């Protein structure tokens, strides 16, 4: 069984999706009775690394936005 994302054209393993969402694009998936794509594991690791980078960047921006407001107030 897999979860197919028509946007990414990938059959994901069930553990790779969260609430039926594609780990790469965030779109919806359709449950299929097929094997996961051969490159699903590689693409999943890549998607997770990209999400971690986005999260780190967002936290970095939030920290410096707050830090900038504090230094302006001082």
N, C-alpha and C positions, 0 to 999 in steps of 0.2 A: 504494500500500500504506500502511496505517496500523495503529496499535495502539489498540484500543478499550478504554476503561475504563468498565465498567458502573456503577460508583459515581458517577463524575463526568459520565457520558454525553457523553464527548468522544472523538473519533478523533484521536489524536496522531500527529505525524510521527515516523518512526523515530528521528531524531536527538534527539528530545525525551524519549525514554524511556531508562532505564538498566537493563539486564538485564530488560527487559519490565515495569518498574515505572512506574506513573503518576507523573508529576512533581508532581501536585497532592496526591493523597491517599496515595501510596506503595503503593497496592494493585496487584494483578496486572492485566495487560492481555491482550487476545486479538488476535492478528494478523488483519487483515481486508484484503480486496482492494478497499478503498474509499479515496476521497480523504480527507485529514485534514479535520477540522471547520474552518469558516471562522474561528472564533474561537480556534483552537488556538494560534496564535502569541501572541496577547494573553494568553490564560490561562497559557501557558508563562512569559512574562515576569513575570506576577504571581506565579506559583508560585515562580519563582527568587528574586524579591525577598523573598517571605515566608520562604523558607528561609534567605536571607542574614540577615534580621532575627533569626530564631530562633538562628542560629549566633552572631551578634554578642551577643545577650542571654546565651547560655550561656557564652561566653567572658568576658563582663562579670561574671556571677555567680561563675564559677570564680576570676577574678582577685581579686575582693573577698573571697571566702571564704578564699582563701589569705592575702591581705593581713591579714584580721581575725585569723587564727590566728597570724601572725607578730607582730602588735602585742600580742596577749594573752600570748605567750611572753616578750616583752621586759620 
